[in-house]
């Protein structure tokens, strides 16, 4: 199986590259968290998801780091479908924004305070995740229309030509 970049993959590259690298860097930075720093992150995360308090701070810190690295890797891996990567990024960023909204001192009437700016700026992750989902759904619609028209290897349809060559 030969993997070649498609126009869709190239178009989506910036949307996947920026948050993917950002999340991997963030996760790697959290791998060496001390107990006190992990407990601070856990307390903030507990405002959005109370169940995180069931974990020890050390386990929470390692789990958060692994999750960020895994999500970043998924975004950078072309074999991971765009919609799946977008759904993961959307869920992660929604959790961050929920934490922002529920943590006292992070905002005043949703406007970020000095302490909240670092989290509020991550709203761009939500925008990118939603864009990836919408793009994947729109791409699926185009594929369905091509199938309905019968684009099955005619001139200019390289994938169809490869499929026809494999069948002969």
Secondary structure, DSSP 8 states (H G I E B T S, - for coil): ------HHHHHHHHHHHHHHHHHHHHHHHHTT--HHHHHHHHHHHHHH-GGGGGS-HHHHHHHHHHHHHHHHHHHH-TTS-HHHHHHHHHHHHHHHHHHHHHSTTSEETTEE-TTTHHHHTTHHHHHHHHHHHHHHHHHHHHHHHHHHHT-SS-TT-HHHHHHHHHH-
